[in-house]
Amino acid sequence: MVQQYDAIAVRDADIERVMGPYRKRVEMPSLLRALGPVEGACVLDVGCGSGEYTRMLRRQGASQVVEVDVSAPMVAEARRAEEREPVGVRYEVHDFATLPVLGEFSAAVAVAVLHYADNRRTLARMCERICANLAPSGRLLALVGNPQRPTDIPLANGFLVHRPMHIRDADTYTISVPTLPPTALHVHYWACRTLEDVLLSSGFADVVREPLQGLADGDGGDEPVNLLLSARKG
């Protein structure tokens, strides 16, 4: 995962041109609706990438936002964005499976992170370390790849999912982003039941699928490219 994101960090602007409209129309409004009021909240952004979601949360009134990513070049890109337009965010480089306790956060967001776990133990460690950073009853909002999304059907957000038949948990599949040249993201399949079971065994409770806002024709309808999961620290 580190090498993959280090490599695409230099193409982040191209990827954002493809993904940006979908993020703003679907992912960001859905995440904010599920979180509820964030004014005064302390939020941890796990897998921040170039920091789009982190800066959004700070602008929405979160009192403290800490963003972490496994890729040093991605964090460097986020820091450059902060230098251009300061909003007051702390940036750190950490492996998600060994994430230290950075604070007691009221909420954590993990956008396109959990599907990079290459085995169940790594997935569990990622969830455990996120849980360890939450205050009692703190919430996790995770955007994850939809395991039931049909394969090889182009989506309005620019993604094209290539997933083998008879795929099993932890198997690798590819998401293509139509940059020039195309960017291939290699991720791992996790069934919805597996994600729920791992979250529950990692200290979370009340795992539910939150609705996605703003879906349009071509976004996948009942089976969009991603799902929004909510869980509360038990």
Backbone torsions as a table, in degrees:
resi	resn	phi	psi	omega
1	MET	NA	-41.1	-178.2
2	VAL	-60.4	-49.8	-177.6
3	GLN	-62.1	-38.1	-178.9
4	GLN	-62.8	-46.7	-178.0
5	TYR	-77.0	-29.9	172.7
6	ASP	-60.0	-40.2	-176.9
7	ALA	-69.1	-38.1	-176.2
8	ILE	-89.5	-6.3	179.6
9	ALA	-57.0	-37.5	-178.4
10	VAL	-70.6	-13.8	-179.9
11	ARG	-108.6	15.5	-174.2
12	ASP	-58.2	-39.3	-178.9
13	ALA	-63.3	-39.8	177.8
14	ASP	-64.8	-43.1	179.9
15	ILE	-65.8	-39.6	-179.6
16	GLU	-66.3	-32.7	176.4
17	ARG	-62.2	-34.8	177.8
18	VAL	-77.1	-46.5	-172.0
19	MET	-86.2	-23.7	-172.4
20	GLY	-51.7	-49.6	-178.8
21	PRO	-59.6	-39.8	178.6
22	TYR	-68.2	-41.1	177.4
23	ARG	-56.0	-47.7	-174.6
24	LYS	-73.3	-30.5	-177.0
25	ARG	-86.0	-33.2	-172.4
26	VAL	-119.4	-59.4	-168.8
27	GLU	-67.6	-49.2	-176.3
28	MET	-66.0	-48.2	177.3
29	PRO	-60.9	-37.1	179.8
30	SER	-65.4	-43.0	179.5
31	LEU	-64.1	-44.5	-180.0
32	LEU	-65.3	-40.1	178.5
33	ARG	-62.7	-42.7	-178.8
34	ALA	-68.8	-35.9	179.7
35	LEU	-70.6	-35.2	-172.9
36	GLY	79.1	-166.3	-177.2
37	PRO	-57.0	130.3	-179.7
38	VAL	-110.7	-0.4	-178.7
39	GLU	-59.1	125.6	179.6
40	GLY	82.6	-2.5	-176.8
41	ALA	-80.2	155.1	171.0
42	CYS	-103.5	122.0	-171.5
43	VAL	-125.3	136.3	173.5
44	LEU	-106.5	125.3	177.7
45	ASP	-104.4	109.0	-176.6
46	VAL	-97.3	120.0	-175.8
47	GLY	80.4	52.8	-169.7
48	CYS	-72.5	-18.8	-174.7
49	GLY	58.7	-130.2	-179.4
50	SER	-86.7	3.8	169.1
51	GLY	93.0	15.3	-178.2
52	GLU	-60.2	-45.7	-177.5
53	TYR	-71.6	-37.0	-180.0
54	THR	-61.9	-46.9	-179.8
55	ARG	-67.0	-34.6	176.2
56	MET	-60.8	-44.9	-178.4
57	LEU	-65.2	-38.6	178.0
58	ARG	-65.8	-40.9	179.2
59	ARG	-67.5	-25.5	178.5
60	GLN	-79.1	-4.6	173.4
61	GLY	112.7	4.3	175.8
62	ALA	-59.2	133.6	-175.3
63	SER	-75.9	-30.0	178.0
64	GLN	-143.3	131.0	176.1
65	VAL	-132.0	125.6	175.3
66	VAL	-116.6	128.6	178.6
67	GLU	-116.4	138.4	179.7
68	VAL	-129.7	147.7	175.1
69	ASP	-149.1	151.6	179.7
70	VAL	-75.5	-19.2	-175.8
71	SER	-98.7	116.0	177.4
72	ALA	-61.9	-41.0	176.7
73	PRO	-62.5	-35.5	177.3
74	MET	-65.2	-43.7	178.5
75	VAL	-64.6	-37.7	176.9
76	ALA	-62.0	-38.7	177.0
77	GLU	-64.3	-41.3	178.1
78	ALA	-64.1	-39.4	178.7
79	ARG	-66.2	-36.3	176.6
80	ARG	-64.2	-39.4	176.8
81	ALA	-63.5	-37.8	178.0
82	GLU	-65.7	-38.1	178.5
83	GLU	-65.8	-37.8	179.5
84	ARG	-69.7	-37.4	-177.2
85	GLU	-142.7	83.8	-175.1
86	PRO	-64.1	130.1	174.0
87	VAL	-124.5	-10.4	176.8
88	GLY	92.0	65.4	-179.0
89	VAL	-126.5	143.3	174.7
90	ARG	-96.9	136.3	-175.2
91	TYR	-122.0	132.7	179.3
92	GLU	-141.8	152.2	176.7
93	VAL	-101.9	122.3	178.5
94	HIS	-149.6	147.3	167.3
95	ASP	-74.2	128.4	-175.3
96	PHE	-62.9	-31.2	-177.5
97	ALA	-76.9	-14.0	178.4
98	THR	-126.1	25.9	-176.6
99	LEU	-57.5	122.4	177.0
100	PRO	-74.2	169.7	175.3
101	VAL	-77.6	113.8	-177.2
102	LEU	-100.2	-8.0	-178.5
103	GLY	164.6	-173.4	176.6
104	GLU	-117.0	93.3	-170.0
105	PHE	-92.4	145.5	177.3
106	SER	-78.6	-21.1	179.2
107	ALA	-153.9	152.5	172.9
108	ALA	-132.0	141.9	174.4
109	VAL	-120.4	140.7	-179.9
110	ALA	-135.8	98.9	-175.9
111	VAL	-97.7	115.1	178.6
112	ALA	54.8	52.8	-177.6
113	VAL	-118.6	-50.0	-170.2
114	LEU	-62.9	-28.3	-178.4
115	HIS	-77.3	4.7	171.6
116	TYR	-91.8	-6.0	175.3
117	ALA	-67.8	126.5	-174.1
118	ASP	-93.4	-2.8	173.0
119	ASN	-156.7	167.5	-173.8
120	ARG	-65.2	-36.1	-180.0
121	ARG	-63.6	-43.1	177.5
122	THR	-63.3	-41.9	177.3
123	LEU	-58.8	-43.9	179.7
124	ALA	-65.1	-41.5	179.7
125	ARG	-63.7	-39.8	177.4
126	MET	-59.8	-47.0	-179.5
127	CYS	-66.0	-40.4	178.9
128	GLU	-62.4	-41.9	-177.6
129	ARG	-71.1	-34.9	173.8
130	ILE	-63.8	-45.8	-179.5
131	CYS	-59.5	-38.7	-178.9
132	ALA	-63.8	-22.0	-179.8
133	ASN	-91.2	-0.2	-177.6
134	LEU	-98.8	146.2	171.0
135	ALA	-69.6	162.0	174.8
136	PRO	-52.3	131.8	-177.4
137	SER	68.7	9.9	174.6
138	GLY	-63.9	156.2	-173.2
139	ARG	-115.2	145.8	170.9
140	LEU	-110.0	130.6	170.8
141	LEU	-115.6	118.4	-175.8
142	ALA	-124.5	121.6	169.9
143	LEU	-88.3	120.1	-175.7
144	VAL	-126.7	158.3	174.9
145	GLY	-63.9	137.7	-179.6
146	ASN	-78.7	111.2	-177.1
147	PRO	-68.2	-14.2	-178.3
148	GLN	-101.2	4.8	179.0
149	ARG	-68.6	126.5	176.9
150	PRO	-57.5	147.2	-175.1
151	THR	-88.7	155.2	172.2
152	ASP	59.6	34.1	174.4
153	ILE	-119.5	115.0	-177.1
154	PRO	-59.1	143.0	-179.9
155	LEU	-115.3	156.3	-177.6
156	ALA	-64.0	-24.7	179.9
157	ASN	-79.5	0.7	177.3
158	GLY	96.7	-11.7	-179.4
159	PHE	-77.4	147.1	168.8
160	LEU	-132.8	115.9	-176.1
161	VAL	-91.9	126.0	175.8
162	HIS	-113.5	105.1	-176.1
163	ARG	-127.5	128.4	-179.5
164	PRO	-63.4	156.0	172.0
165	MET	-69.5	153.3	176.5
166	HIS	58.2	36.8	180.0
167	ILE	-71.0	148.6	-179.8
168	ARG	-124.4	164.6	178.4
169	ASP	-50.8	135.4	177.9
170	ALA	80.4	-9.1	175.7
171	ASP	-64.8	150.3	-178.9
172	THR	-89.0	140.9	168.4
173	TYR	-139.5	175.1	-171.1
174	THR	-122.2	138.6	170.6
175	ILE	-113.6	124.2	178.9
176	SER	-100.1	133.4	176.1
177	VAL	-112.0	124.5	-172.2
178	PRO	-78.1	59.7	167.2
179	THR	-81.6	179.5	177.3
180	LEU	-118.6	106.8	-4.5
181	PRO	-73.3	168.7	-178.9
182	PRO	-59.4	146.7	176.4
183	THR	-103.2	127.3	179.5
184	ALA	-104.7	124.4	175.5
185	LEU	-106.6	125.5	-178.7
186	HIS	-102.5	115.7	-174.6
187	VAL	-126.7	178.8	-176.4
188	HIS	-120.4	142.7	-178.2
189	TYR	-80.4	131.9	172.4
190	TRP	-136.6	123.1	177.9
191	ALA	-65.7	152.8	179.6
192	CYS	-56.8	-42.3	-179.5
193	ARG	-63.6	-38.3	178.3
194	THR	-64.8	-45.8	178.4
195	LEU	-58.3	-43.6	179.7
196	GLU	-64.1	-45.8	-178.8
197	ASP	-62.0	-41.4	-179.3
198	VAL	-67.8	-42.4	177.4
199	LEU	-60.6	-43.9	-179.2
200	LEU	-64.7	-38.2	-179.6
201	SER	-79.2	-8.1	-178.3
202	SER	-100.9	8.1	176.5
203	GLY	108.3	4.6	179.8
204	PHE	-99.5	161.6	175.5
205	ALA	-139.2	171.3	173.2
206	ASP	54.1	51.9	178.3
207	VAL	-79.0	120.0	-178.5
208	VAL	-136.5	157.6	175.0
209	ARG	-94.3	118.1	-179.8
210	GLU	-85.6	147.9	178.1
211	PRO	-70.0	147.7	173.9
212	LEU	-94.3	133.0	-179.1
213	GLN	-92.7	149.5	168.2
214	GLY	76.4	14.8	177.9
215	LEU	-64.1	140.4	-179.0
216	ALA	-125.1	175.1	175.6
217	ASP	-55.3	132.0	-179.3
218	GLY	95.5	-7.4	179.4
219	ASP	-87.1	-7.2	176.0
220	GLY	111.9	-6.4	176.2
221	GLY	57.2	-122.9	-177.9
222	ASP	-69.5	-17.8	179.6
223	GLU	-127.1	72.0	179.5
224	PRO	-68.9	172.9	-175.6
225	VAL	-67.0	-27.0	178.9
226	ASN	-134.9	164.6	177.3
227	LEU	-122.1	152.5	176.9
228	LEU	-111.7	111.6	-179.9
229	LEU	-102.9	139.6	176.8
230	SER	-119.5	139.0	176.6
231	ALA	-145.7	149.5	-180.0
232	ARG	-113.9	140.3	176.4
233	LYS	-63.9	124.1	-176.2
234	GLY	-76.5	NA	NA
